[in-house]
Amino acid sequence: MTTNFLNTITTQTWANGRHMVRCVKVIQETWDVRTFCFMAEQPVLFFFKPGQFVTLELEIDGEPVMRSYTISSSPSVPYSFSITVKRMPGGKVSNWLHDNLKQGDELAVHGPVGNFNCMDYPAEKVLMLSGGVGITPLMSMARWYFDTNAAVDIEFIHSARSPKDIIFHRELEHIFSRIPEFKLHIICERSDELGESWFGFRGYLNQKMMELIAPDYLEREIFCCGPTPYMNAIKNLLKATGFDMSRYHEESFGATPIDIKEEVLELAEQAEQEAEDVNVADMVQVEFTASGKSVRIMPTETVHAAAAKLGLHIPKACGMGICGTCRVALTSGEVEMEHNGGITDEDVADGYILSCCSRPKGNVVVEY
């Protein structure tokens, strides 16, 4: 007689959409950077592609706010995920998170989404370039490669303002001390104000430094993330040296463009003006079944704009088809959707669209 000592565990798998999570840990990474770790109340396997991001749904000063952050943890630790946030001077969301989000708090997240990830671009030789808090998606990738014993040759170059600003410093040194094929290089712009010495690379990453650190960089798949000036400088450097830019990948997404209430008022005023100027025959109808409302708009307008004219607030973070927050189900009709990776092919096949970048081709019906 055999006895089965294993109990069946029923676990859900994370999928793109809205999920409630609980903050289970807050880690002070540097003097102005914190990592927030999240789990679901019931066991959920938080699988995502290293490099992807989520959008937080928050309420700050009584107003709804959406903001996207890269996942810094690895899917190899599947029952939780983390984001790492730098406190930005004047940053409404980053300061609120640092000052208010604590262990035990619950919030809603949307995602995961994003084309910037290492799974979709496999390579034997990789160059990771990060500046400041842009290290977060690359840390997720490095952790994934390390935990899965990937046969990948990695050169990781991180740029920081000073030694005290190096995020994940100890963990990076641990990872790269154990695998010869993983090589870490840190560049500090300057020493600390308190006089802490820095004996590594100084200044800013340039062509000569790149050739010294990774002489075979032209042969590598490159993943880059950092402030816009940093990424522009990297792209200019690579183009000037003849790098195949089809092998260059960068993370880029924006914050909420304008306040929701201001947007509704602005779109309402536009609608009044357009009603006087356009030919009614050119307009298409957008119907929202859950609310029982409909509106006629020009084919050049988006489904999200149609909802706003009716006072329906479809959540939105980036406004560019990147974050996936504004996903809704299209139950009838066709749209032209120009997204930037915020929706999967599977979701499109199931009838979902991103309202912020979908323009009706005729009358459409949306489930919202």
C-alpha positions in Angstrom: 0.0 0.0 0.0 1.3 3.5 -0.9 0.4 6.6 0.9 0.4 10.1 -0.8 1.9 12.5 1.7 1.6 15.5 -0.7 -1.3 17.8 -0.3 -2.8 19.5 -3.4 -2.2 23.2 -3.3 -4.5 25.4 -5.5 -2.7 28.5 -6.5 -3.8 31.2 -9.0 -1.4 32.6 -11.5 -1.0 36.4 -12.0 -2.4 37.7 -15.2 -2.6 41.2 -16.7 -5.5 43.0 -14.9 -6.4 44.6 -11.6 -5.3 42.9 -8.4 -5.5 43.7 -4.7 -2.2 43.2 -2.9 -0.8 43.8 0.6 2.5 45.5 1.4 4.5 42.9 3.5 7.9 44.5 3.8 9.6 47.9 3.3 13.4 47.9 2.8 15.6 51.0 3.0 18.0 50.5 0.1 19.8 53.8 0.2 19.2 57.1 2.0 16.5 58.0 -0.6 15.4 54.7 -2.1 13.0 52.1 -0.7 11.8 48.8 -1.8 8.2 47.8 -1.2 7.3 44.1 -1.2 3.8 42.9 -2.0 1.8 39.6 -1.7 -1.8 38.6 -2.2 -4.0 37.5 0.6 -4.5 34.2 -1.0 -1.5 32.4 -2.6 -0.8 33.8 -6.1 2.1 33.0 -8.4 3.3 36.4 -9.5 4.9 35.4 -12.8 6.1 38.1 -15.1 9.0 38.7 -17.5 12.0 40.3 -15.9 11.9 44.0 -16.9 8.2 44.4 -16.9 6.3 46.9 -14.7 3.0 47.4 -12.8 0.8 50.4 -12.3 -0.2 51.3 -8.8 -3.7 52.6 -8.1 -3.5 55.1 -5.3 -5.6 57.8 -3.6 -3.5 60.9 -2.6 -5.2 63.9 -1.0 -8.6 62.5 -2.0 -7.7 62.2 -5.7 -7.2 59.0 -7.7 -3.6 58.7 -8.9 -2.1 56.0 -11.2 1.7 55.6 -11.4 3.8 52.9 -13.1 6.9 51.3 -11.5 9.2 48.5 -12.7 9.2 45.3 -10.8 12.7 44.9 -9.2 12.3 41.4 -7.9 12.6 38.2 -10.0 9.8 35.8 -11.0 12.0 33.1 -9.6 10.6 34.2 -6.2 7.0 33.7 -7.3 4.8 34.4 -4.3 5.7 38.1 -4.0 6.9 41.0 -6.1 8.7 44.2 -5.3 9.1 47.7 -6.6 12.0 50.0 -5.8 11.2 53.7 -5.6 13.5 56.7 -5.3 12.2 59.8 -3.4 12.1 62.5 -6.0 12.2 66.2 -5.0 8.6 67.4 -5.6 7.5 63.9 -6.6 3.9 63.6 -5.6 3.7 59.8 -5.7 7.3 58.9 -4.7 7.1 61.1 -1.6 3.7 59.8 -0.7 4.9 56.2 -0.9 8.0 56.9 1.2 5.9 58.8 3.8 2.8 56.7 3.9 3.0 53.2 2.5 3.8 50.8 5.3 3.6 47.1 6.1 0.1 45.8 6.1 -1.4 48.4 3.8 -3.5 47.2 0.8 -3.7 48.7 -2.6 -4.6 47.8 -6.2 -2.1 47.1 -9.0 -2.6 46.7 -12.7 -0.3 44.6 -14.9 2.2 43.2 -15.4 3.0 44.5 -18.9 5.9 45.8 -20.9 7.9 44.8 -24.0 11.2 45.6 -22.2 12.3 42.3 -20.8 15.1 39.7 -21.2 12.9 36.7 -22.0 11.8 38.1 -25.4 15.3 38.8 -26.5 17.4 35.8 -25.5 21.2 36.1 -26.0 24.4 34.4 -25.0 26.1 37.7 -24.3 24.4 40.6 -22.6 25.4 44.2 -21.7 23.2 45.9 -19.0 23.5 49.6 -18.7 21.7 51.5 -15.9 21.7 54.9 -14.4 20.3 55.7 -10.9 17.0 54.1 -10.1 16.9 52.8 -13.7 18.7 49.8 -12.2 15.4 48.3 -11.1 14.4 46.4 -14.3 18.0 45.3 -14.8 18.2 44.0 -11.2 15.1 41.9 -11.9 16.9 40.5 -15.0 20.2 39.9 -13.1 18.3 38.1 -10.3 16.5 36.0 -12.8 19.7 35.0 -14.6 21.4 34.2 -11.3 18.5 32.2 -9.8 18.0 30.1 -13.0 21.7 29.4 -13.5 21.5 30.9 -17.0 24.3 30.3 -19.4 24.7 34.0 -20.1 27.8 36.1 -20.3 26.8 39.4 -18.6 28.6 42.7 -18.4 26.6 45.0 -16.0 27.6 48.7 -15.9 25.8 50.9 -13.4 26.2 54.6 -13.0 25.5 56.4 -9.7 26.0 59.9 -8.4 28.1 58.8 -5.5 28.9 55.7 -3.4 26.0 56.3 -1.1 23.6 56.3 -4.1 24.5 52.8 -5.3 21.3 50.8 -5.1 21.5 47.0 -4.4 25.3 47.4 -4.0 25.9 44.5 -1.6 23.5 42.1 -3.4 25.1 42.9 -6.8 28.6 42.2 -5.4 27.3 38.9 -4.0 25.7 37.8 -7.3 28.7 38.7 -9.4 31.2 37.2 -6.9 29.8 33.7 -7.5 29.6 33.5 -11.3 32.7 34.2 -13.4 30.6 34.9 -16.4 28.8 37.8 -14.6 31.0 40.9 -14.4 30.0 44.1 -12.5 31.3 47.6 -13.1 30.1 50.6 -11.1 30.8 54.2 -12.1 30.4 57.1 -9.6 30.1 60.6 -10.8 31.8 61.8 -7.6 32.7 60.9 -4.0 30.3 61.3 -1.2 29.9 64.7 0.4 31.2 63.3 3.7 34.4 62.3 2.0 33.9 58.6 1.4 36.5 57.6 -1.1 35.7 55.8 -4.3 38.4 53.9 -6.1 36.4 52.6 -9.0 35.5 54.4 -12.3 34.7 58.1 -12.0 32.7 60.5 -14.0 30.3 59.5 -16.8 30.2 56.5 -19.1 31.8 57.4 -22.4 33.2 55.5 -25.4 36.7 55.0 -24.1 35.3 53.7 -20.8 32.9 51.4 -22.6 35.7 50.0 -24.7 37.8 49.4 -21.6 35.0 47.7 -19.6 33.4 45.7 -22.3 35.6 45.7 -25.5 33.1 43.3 -27.2 30.0 45.5 -26.5 29.2 45.5 -30.3 28.6 41.8 -30.1 26.2 42.0 -27.1 22.4 42.3 -26.6 22.0 45.6 -24.7 19.4 46.5 -22.1 19.4 50.1 -20.9 17.4 52.0 -18.4 17.9 55.4 -16.7 17.1 59.1 -16.9 16.3 60.3 -20.4 19.6 62.2 -20.8 21.5 59.1 -19.8 19.7 56.9 -22.3 20.1 59.5 -25.0 23.8 59.7 -24.4 24.0 55.9 -24.6 22.1 55.7 -27.8 24.3 58.4 -29.4 27.4 56.5 -28.3 26.2 53.3 -29.8 25.1 54.8 -33.0 28.4 56.6 -33.4 30.3 53.3 -33.1 28.1 51.4 -35.6 26.1 49.3 -33.1 23.2 47.3 -34.5 20.4 49.2 -32.8 17.9 46.4 -33.3 19.8 44.7 -30.4 19.3 47.8 -28.2 16.4 47.7 -25.8 15.3 50.4 -23.3 12.6 51.0 -20.8 10.4 54.1 -21.3 7.1 55.0 -19.8 5.5 58.1 -18.6 3.4 59.2 -15.6 -0.2 60.2 -15.6 -0.3 63.1 -18.2 -3.0 65.2 -16.6 -5.5 65.1 -13.7 -8.6 63.1 -14.4 -11.1 65.9 -13.5 -9.2 68.4 -15.6 -9.2 66.0 -18.5 -13.0 65.5 -18.3 -13.7 69.2 -18.3 -11.3 69.8 -21.2 -12.8 67.0 -23.3 -16.3 68.3 -22.6 -15.4 71.7 -23.9 -13.8 70.2 -26.9 -16.9 68.2 -27.6 -19.1 71.3 -27.5 -16.8 73.0 -30.0 -16.5 70.0 -32.3 -20.3 69.6 -32.3 -20.5 72.9 -34.1 -17.7 72.2 -36.6 -18.0 68.5 -37.7 -20.2 66.7 -40.1 -22.5 64.4 -38.1 -22.3 61.8 -40.8 -18.6 61.4 -40.1 -19.1 60.5 -36.5 -19.2 57.0 -34.9 -21.0 55.8 -31.9 -19.3 54.4 -28.8 -21.6 52.5 -26.5 -20.7 51.5 -22.9 -22.9 48.5 -21.9 -22.2 48.4 -18.1 -23.1 52.1 -17.6 -25.8 52.2 -20.4 -24.3 55.3 -21.9 -23.3 56.1 -25.4 -21.7 59.1 -27.3 -20.8 60.0 -30.9 -17.2 60.9 -31.6 -15.0 61.6 -34.6 -13.0 58.5 -35.8 -9.8 60.4 -34.9 -10.8 60.3 -31.2 -10.1 57.4 -28.8 -12.4 55.2 -26.9 -10.9 56.7 -23.7 -11.9 60.2 -24.9 -15.4 59.0 -25.5 -15.7 57.6 -22.0 -14.4 60.8 -20.5 -17.0 62.9 -22.4 -19.7 60.8 -20.6 -18.0 61.2 -17.2 -16.8 57.6 -17.2 -13.3 57.4 -15.6 -11.5 54.4 -17.2 -8.2 54.2 -15.2 -5.2 55.4 -17.2 -1.5 55.9 -16.3 0.6 56.5 -19.4 -1.8 57.5 -22.1 0.5 55.9 -24.7 -0.5 52.3 -24.7 2.4 51.2 -22.6 1.1 50.5 -19.1 -2.0 48.5 -19.9 -4.1 50.2 -17.2 -6.9 51.3 -19.5 -7.7 47.8 -20.8 -11.4 47.2 -21.5 -13.4 44.5 -23.4 -14.6 45.3 -27.0 -17.8 43.4 -27.5 -18.8 44.7 -30.9 -17.1 46.6 -33.8 -13.5 47.2 -34.7 -10.9 49.7 -33.6 -7.4 50.8 -34.8 -5.1 50.2 -31.8 -1.6 51.7 -31.8 -0.2 50.5 -28.5 3.4 50.2 -27.2 3.4 46.8 -25.6 0.8 47.4 -22.9 -1.4 44.5 -24.0 -0.6 40.9 -24.9 -1.5 39.1 -28.1 -3.6 36.7 -25.9 -5.7 39.7 -24.6 -6.2 41.0 -28.1 -7.4 37.6 -29.2 -9.8 37.6 -26.3 -11.3 40.9 -27.4 -9.6 43.3 -25.2 -8.3 46.8 -26.2 -6.4 49.7 -24.6 -8.9 52.5 -24.6 -6.2 55.3 -24.6 -4.9 54.3 -28.0 -7.9 52.7 -29.7 -9.8 54.6 -32.4 -13.1 53.2 -33.6 -13.3 52.2 -37.3 -17.1 52.4 -37.0 -19.8 52.0 -34.3 -18.4 50.0 -31.3 -19.7 48.6 -28.1 -17.4 48.5 -25.0 -18.0 46.6 -21.8 -17.6 49.4 -19.2 
